[in-house]
Amino acid sequence: MSNINYDGGTPRRNTLDNTDEQRVREILKETAVPQAPDRITKAVRLIEGVKGRDTKMIITKRELIDLILKDNEESEQRVREILSKNKGELNAFCSMVRGELK
């Protein structure tokens, strides 16, 4: 009875002694805002999504994703080498990956 405080004739709780903890957890799960995936999660998703018949092209695309994720001077030089070696075939793919991993 100590949990109820009558204010203006309306019963209300002034402590949380009788709160159902399981229900509180459910409410928190329902109202939780989903977080955007981080860069590594996006990169893993992109690598898993690379499909095709040409095994060499699949390996090259996966390497491109990995190099773009590293984002340093050496990896950028290697990306340029791969793009020039493939004569523009992977330019659109590279742009898409860069956009996803921003």
C-alpha positions as CSV (number, residue, x, y, z in Angstrom):
1,M,0.0,0.0,0.0
2,S,3.0,2.3,0.3
3,N,3.4,2.3,-3.5
4,I,0.1,4.2,-4.0
5,N,-0.1,7.9,-3.4
6,Y,-3.6,9.4,-3.8
7,D,-3.2,12.8,-5.5
8,G,-6.6,14.4,-6.1
9,G,-8.4,11.1,-5.6
10,T,-6.4,9.3,-8.4
11,P,-4.2,6.4,-7.4
12,R,-0.6,6.4,-8.7
13,R,2.6,4.7,-8.1
14,N,5.5,6.5,-6.6
15,T,8.0,3.6,-6.7
16,L,8.9,0.9,-9.1
17,D,8.9,-2.0,-6.6
18,N,6.2,-4.0,-8.5
19,T,7.4,-3.4,-12.0
20,D,7.5,-6.4,-14.3
21,E,11.2,-6.5,-15.5
22,Q,10.4,-8.8,-18.4
23,R,7.8,-6.4,-19.7
24,V,10.1,-3.5,-19.4
25,R,12.7,-5.4,-21.5
26,E,10.1,-6.1,-24.1
27,I,9.1,-2.5,-24.3
28,L,12.7,-1.4,-24.7
29,K,13.2,-3.9,-27.5
30,E,10.1,-2.6,-29.3
31,T,11.1,1.0,-29.0
32,A,14.8,0.6,-29.8
33,V,15.9,2.5,-32.8
34,P,17.9,0.2,-35.2
35,Q,21.4,1.3,-35.7
36,A,22.9,1.7,-39.2
37,P,25.5,-1.0,-40.0
38,D,29.1,0.0,-39.7
39,R,31.6,0.0,-42.6
40,I,32.9,-3.5,-41.9
41,T,29.4,-5.0,-41.8
42,K,28.6,-3.3,-45.1
43,A,31.8,-4.5,-46.7
44,V,31.1,-8.1,-45.5
45,R,27.6,-7.9,-47.0
46,L,29.0,-6.6,-50.3
47,I,31.7,-9.3,-50.4
48,E,29.0,-12.0,-49.8
49,G,26.8,-10.5,-52.5
50,V,29.5,-10.8,-55.2
51,K,28.3,-13.6,-57.6
52,G,28.9,-14.6,-61.1
53,R,30.4,-17.3,-63.4
54,D,33.9,-15.8,-63.8
55,T,35.9,-16.9,-60.7
56,K,38.7,-14.5,-61.5
57,M,36.3,-11.5,-61.7
58,I,34.7,-12.6,-58.4
59,I,38.1,-12.6,-56.7
60,T,39.0,-9.2,-58.2
61,K,35.7,-7.6,-57.0
62,R,36.2,-9.0,-53.5
63,E,39.8,-7.6,-53.5
64,L,38.5,-4.2,-54.7
65,I,36.0,-4.1,-51.8
66,D,38.7,-5.0,-49.3
67,L,41.1,-2.4,-50.8
68,I,38.4,0.3,-50.7
69,L,37.6,-0.5,-47.1
70,K,41.3,-0.1,-46.1
71,D,41.2,3.5,-47.5
72,N,44.9,4.3,-47.5
73,E,47.4,5.4,-50.1
74,E,48.8,2.0,-50.9
75,S,45.3,0.5,-51.3
76,E,44.2,3.4,-53.5
77,Q,47.2,2.8,-55.8
78,R,46.3,-0.9,-56.0
79,V,42.7,0.0,-56.9
80,R,43.9,2.2,-59.7
81,E,46.1,-0.7,-61.0
82,I,43.2,-3.1,-61.0
83,L,40.9,-0.6,-62.7
84,S,43.4,0.1,-65.4
85,K,44.1,-3.6,-65.9
86,N,40.4,-4.4,-66.5
87,K,40.0,-1.5,-69.0
88,G,37.0,0.2,-67.3
89,E,34.9,-3.0,-66.7
90,L,34.9,-2.4,-62.9
91,N,34.6,1.4,-62.8
92,A,30.8,1.3,-62.1
93,F,31.3,-1.4,-59.5
94,C,34.1,0.6,-57.8
95,S,31.9,3.7,-57.7
96,M,29.0,1.7,-56.2
97,V,31.3,0.2,-53.5
98,R,32.7,3.7,-52.6
99,G,29.2,5.0,-52.3
100,E,28.2,2.2,-50.0
101,L,31.2,2.4,-47.8
102,K,31.2,6.2,-47.3
